Amino acid sequence: MDPIQFLGENLAPTSPTPMGLEIVGAEGCWLTTKDGNRYLDLVAGLAVNNVGHRHPKVIAAIKEQCDRFLHVIPYGEFVQAPQVEFAEHLTAALPDGLDSVYFVNSGTEAIEAAVKLAKRVTGRTKLIGCRKSYHGSTHGSLSLTDNEVKKYRSRPLLPEVHHIAFNDPSELLRIDANTAAVVVEPIQGDAGVRIPDPAWLRALRERCDATDALLVFDEVQTGFGRTGTFMAFEHSGVVPDILVLGKALGGGLPMGAFVASRDRMAMLASDPVLGHITTFGGHPLPCVAGMAALDILFEEDLASNAERMGQAFKALLVHPAIKEVRGKGLMLAVDLGDADLVQRVVKGCLERGVLGFWFLSCPTAFRISPPLTISQEEVETACGVIKEVLDGMS
């Protein structure tokens, strides 16, 4: 398949086999293509559209801000109400110690900045990630990611980066007095939705405290109700030193952030000045969209709906071809044990009006991460199509 056939000659492709859907409309959990077909969205822009596509309150906030101002100056120089108010709303929902927000443009930039902050705070250079992790595609994020297929064309990457086994207490002693930061997904996403033992996360927290290493949680994918709680770290009660956010943060617009204590974050402001800087971070449109989405998340209790609908998916997705359905809330992996079968099922579902997607680092499973607004009826529709396609494969 020639990607130019779908993307045109002037857009760079990301793969030789793009899906090629030309979207002209989106509403709630549904996408509409140019040819008039509708697709039930089980991807949500890869866990971006948590409050659904084009939620009226998000759209209204964007339109209102458009009548005021857009970009006026790089982040941090002017007082801009959307930034100030969003930071207040966000930190009010987080534990003590996570009370200062730095808005950036994406999850991977937030990881980069969090690592810079950890090095500044500790004066150390050693970084630790987890095996089978994914943190983004820029050089620092890619260094922390443990997927050689993604990395080998980009080497050399950051030095002094080490990886420990996820959910393995025996490797925590590799965190030592030279470690600046340990960067962990509280639930691994691209690895196929791997949930750690809460006791391991607590032991990780204790080891970081004992060595004065900073614990960084990458909640780019797991945050904002996706796993049935506001943040996934609430399942274990372990609070990080630095919290990294993205995807759903901007209410459907591009945005990332890292959150830490005020005293730690203040270290980026001097020696040198502009220790981290971004032109478009904290852009007013994603700030107002994200603030509206945050309000919607709590007003409509979408985390609870994510938990209920996740349980509905697990109850309905029973089939001889399904080896396991892993996950929490609406962050699920349907493991078929066969990468080729996954591709055929995703294609078959697409032909029947259900949009699914696979995991790059776990090719034997496909993901279910729809908008958190999905209804019981829509869950039943999706599961019916998935099982119908699986029946046709036998």
Stockholm file with secondary structure:
# STOCKHOLM 1.0

chainA/1-394         MDPIQFLGENLAPTSPTPMGLEIVGAEGCWLTTKDGNRYLDLVAGLAVNNVGHRHPKVIAAIKEQCDRFLHVIPYGEFVQAPQVEFAEHLTAALPDGLDSVYFVNSGTEAIEAAVKLAKRVTGRTKLIGCRKSYHGSTHGSLSLTDNEVKKYRSRPLLPEVHHIAFNDPSELLRIDANTAAVVVEPIQGDAGVRIPDPAWLRALRERCDATDALLVFDEVQTGFGRTGTFMAFEHSGVVPDILVLGKALGGGLPMGAFVASRDRMAMLASDPVLGHITTFGGHPLPCVAGMAALDILFEEDLASNAERMGQAFKALLVHPAIKEVRGKGLMLAVDLGDADLVQRVVKGCLERGVLGFWFLSCPTAFRISPPLTISQEEVETACGVIKEVLDGMS
#=GR chainA/1-394 SS CCTHHHHCSSSCCSSSSCCCCCEEEEEBTEEEETTSCEEEESSHHHHTCTTCBTCHHHHHHHHHHHTTCSCCSSTTSSCCHHHHHHHHHHHHTSCTTCCEEEEESSHHHHHHHHHHHHHHHHCCCEEEEETTCCCCSSHHHHHHSCCHHHHGGGCSCCSSEEEECTTCGGGGGGCCTTEEEEEECSSBSTTTCBCCCHHHHHHHHHHHHHHTCEEEEECTTTTTTTTSSSSGGGGTTCCCSEEEECGGGGTTSCCEEEEECHHHHGGGGSSSSSSSCCSSTTCHHHHHHHHHHHHHHHHTTHHHHHHHHHHHHHHHCCCTTCCEEEEETTEEEEECSCHHHHHHHHHHHHHTTEECEECSSCTTEEEECCCTTCCHHHHHHHHHHHHHHHHHHC
#=GC SS_cons         CCTHHHHCSSSCCSSSSCCCCCEEEEEBTEEEETTSCEEEESSHHHHTCTTCBTCHHHHHHHHHHHTTCSCCSSTTSSCCHHHHHHHHHHHHTSCTTCCEEEEESSHHHHHHHHHHHHHHHHCCCEEEEETTCCCCSSHHHHHHSCCHHHHGGGCSCCSSEEEECTTCGGGGGGCCTTEEEEEECSSBSTTTCBCCCHHHHHHHHHHHHHHTCEEEEECTTTTTTTTSSSSGGGGTTCCCSEEEECGGGGTTSCCEEEEECHHHHGGGGSSSSSSSCCSSTTCHHHHHHHHHHHHHHHHTTHHHHHHHHHHHHHHHCCCTTCCEEEEETTEEEEECSCHHHHHHHHHHHHHTTEECEECSSCTTEEEECCCTTCCHHHHHHHHHHHHHHHHHHC
//
